[in-house]
Amino acid sequence: MAWVLLVVAGLLEVGWSVGMKYTDGFTRPLPSVLTGAGIVASMLLLSQAARTLPIGTAYGVWVGIGAAGAAVFGMAVLGEPATAARIFFVCLLLVAVVGLKATSGH
């Protein structure tokens, strides 16, 4: 169950990190509230997962999902450059996430 919570926390991290783009420096109320709620929910789920999983693994996977997801979202939806180098490094992030999961002992 901890892994499910961690993956959901990572996906929420993608949501709130992308959401910050739409807050205009937290001056727009609705995007700001949704982004804030995403931050809180993501942190709560990360903290629950970290009760069972090693913190280094939990935090690394959480950050990896968030960073890779935000980068992919940016390339796929926001028109950010999808160069071979960026795609390669996003793949490296995903390999690191899988590696942390595989070596966590859980």
C-alpha positions as CSV (number, residue, x, y, z in Angstrom):
1,M,0.0,0.0,0.0
2,A,2.9,2.4,0.7
3,W,4.0,2.2,-2.9
4,V,0.5,3.1,-4.1
5,L,0.4,6.1,-1.8
6,L,3.9,7.1,-3.0
7,V,2.9,6.9,-6.7
8,V,-0.2,9.0,-6.1
9,A,1.9,11.5,-4.1
10,G,4.3,11.7,-7.0
11,L,1.4,12.3,-9.5
12,L,0.0,15.0,-7.2
13,E,3.5,16.5,-7.2
14,V,3.3,16.7,-11.0
15,G,-0.1,18.4,-10.6
16,W,1.0,21.0,-8.2
17,S,4.3,21.8,-9.9
18,V,2.5,22.3,-13.2
19,G,-0.3,24.2,-11.3
20,M,2.3,26.8,-10.1
21,K,2.6,27.9,-13.7
22,Y,-1.1,28.9,-13.6
23,T,-1.1,30.7,-10.3
24,D,0.8,33.8,-11.6
25,G,2.8,34.0,-8.4
26,F,-0.1,32.9,-6.3
27,T,-2.2,35.9,-7.4
28,R,-5.0,33.9,-9.1
29,P,-7.2,32.5,-6.4
30,L,-8.6,29.2,-7.9
31,P,-5.3,27.9,-9.3
32,S,-3.5,29.0,-6.1
33,V,-6.0,27.1,-3.9
34,L,-5.8,24.0,-6.1
35,T,-2.0,24.1,-6.2
36,G,-1.9,24.5,-2.4
37,A,-4.2,21.6,-1.9
38,G,-2.1,19.5,-4.2
39,I,1.0,20.4,-2.2
40,V,-0.6,19.4,1.1
41,A,-2.1,16.2,-0.3
42,S,1.2,15.2,-1.9
43,M,3.2,15.8,1.3
44,L,0.6,13.9,3.4
45,L,0.8,10.9,1.2
46,L,4.6,11.0,1.0
47,S,4.7,11.1,4.8
48,Q,2.4,8.1,5.0
49,A,4.5,6.1,2.6
50,A,7.6,7.1,4.5
51,R,6.2,5.4,7.6
52,T,6.9,2.0,5.9
53,L,9.5,2.8,3.2
54,P,13.0,4.1,3.7
55,I,13.0,7.9,3.5
56,G,15.7,8.0,0.9
57,T,13.8,5.7,-1.3
58,A,10.4,7.4,-0.7
59,Y,11.7,10.9,-1.3
60,G,13.8,9.9,-4.3
61,V,10.9,8.2,-6.0
62,W,8.6,11.1,-5.1
63,V,10.9,13.6,-6.6
64,G,11.7,11.5,-9.6
65,I,8.0,11.0,-10.5
66,G,7.4,14.7,-10.0
67,A,10.3,15.9,-12.1
68,A,9.9,13.4,-14.9
69,G,6.1,13.9,-15.0
70,A,6.4,17.7,-15.0
71,A,9.0,17.5,-17.8
72,V,6.9,15.2,-19.9
73,F,3.8,17.3,-19.3
74,G,5.7,20.4,-20.4
75,M,6.9,18.7,-23.6
76,A,3.5,17.1,-24.4
77,V,1.1,19.8,-23.4
78,L,2.9,23.1,-22.9
79,G,5.0,23.1,-26.1
80,E,8.4,22.9,-24.3
81,P,11.2,21.5,-26.4
82,A,11.2,17.7,-26.8
83,T,14.8,17.3,-27.7
84,A,16.6,14.0,-27.8
85,A,18.7,15.1,-24.8
86,R,15.7,16.0,-22.7
87,I,14.0,12.8,-23.5
88,F,17.2,10.9,-22.6
89,F,17.5,12.6,-19.2
90,V,13.8,12.0,-18.4
91,C,14.4,8.4,-19.2
92,L,17.4,8.4,-16.8
93,L,15.1,9.8,-14.1
94,L,12.7,7.0,-14.6
95,V,15.5,4.4,-14.5
96,A,16.6,5.9,-11.2
97,V,13.0,5.6,-9.8
98,V,12.7,2.0,-10.9
99,G,16.2,1.3,-9.5
100,L,15.3,2.8,-6.1
101,K,12.1,0.7,-6.0
102,A,14.0,-2.5,-7.0
103,T,16.7,-2.0,-4.3
104,S,14.5,-0.8,-1.5
105,G,13.9,-4.2,0.0
106,H,10.1,-3.7,0.1
